[in-house]
Amino acid sequence: MTLTVGQKIQGGKYSIEKVLGKGRFGITYQAKDAAGNRVAIKTLNDNSLHQLSAGEIDELETKFWNEAVKLAKCSNNRHIVQVQEPVKEGKLCFIIMEYIDGVDLASRAQKQLPEKLALRYIQQIGEALMEVHSHQLQHLDIKPENIVLRGGTSEAVLIDFGLARAFDHTLTTTRYSEKGYSALEMYSRNRQRGAYTDVYGLAATLYELLTGKVPVSAIERKDPKDANVRLIPPKEINSTISDRTNKAILKGMALDSIDRPQTVQEWLTLLGVKNPISLPNWDAMKWSSVVMAAGTIGLLMIGFLTYLNSNSPPPLNPEPPTSETIQP
């Protein structure tokens, strides 16, 4: 369903303001809720769906809804766009998300970023991807355009989870043959995808952040008819890149998925980025309660030990006093 400016959904709860962006089969709108708060709303794009069969559309709608529900479980990580709620209106599915007022990394990737800053962004998005993968989901569309800096800060947020991971169609290969972020397995419905597919996209994103160049596409590199097409090592473009980062990027962008690190955490280790500690996704209040409870238990234990020491009976056979302690 194509929404129009001023249109209201969910009984007037949300009012559409404008289109924010379009993906393979999805479209995202800027909207306001009844309280005047700005939100982002993602749904299927009718202009793309007409290219699919009725069965494919049904499959896409089902996966869109099921994975929107799953994605909502990842919303405790600040580096993942927060899903407020997935909603249905008749047969239509919508994902209501937080609106992030910031710039995407595509606007910064046109020039070479300092390595330390680029690695900070990559570590944050790597942390987000580890959370996503822990819920048996893949993003499958990692690129600078889908990474936004929250409110002009250096806090990177991964967005646009809509459809790339849910459904792959041969129509998408034409568009992505011009891009350098998609792994080779993304060009065939018969190749298996996994966490290593997102590793490729993350490595390709770091390549562009450090060189200012979009890397050559995997499908062009695979073409045996053109032996001159190769992935230029990023250090050949930007000599300030460290050897370790250069090698990690090339490893993460290996054509064959088996030659890449199989998880984001493995690749971050290869990159030399400190991996985030995996802790339960509790909020600050819950952690405060745990700390206070631990402190209370500690105080009780100290008090109990002090009580035992002060009330201990004298030894059965006390040592006789020495001559130095005998009173005259």
Secondary structure, DSSP 8 states (H G I E B T S, - for coil): ----TT-EETTTTEEEEEEEEE-SSEEEEEEEETTS-EEEEEEE-HHHHTTS-HHHHHHHHHHHHHHHHHHGGGTTSTTB--EEEEEEETTEEEEEEE---SEEGGGTTTS---HHHHHHHHHHHHHHHHHHHHTT------SGGGEEEGGGSS-EEE---SSTTT---TTHHHHHTT-SSS-GGGG-TTS---HHHHHHHHHHHHHHHHHSS----HHHHH-TT-TT-----HHHH-TTS-HHHHHHHHHHT-SSGGGS-SSHHHHHHHHT-----------HHHHHHHHHHHHHHHHHHHHHHHHHHHT----SS-----GGG---
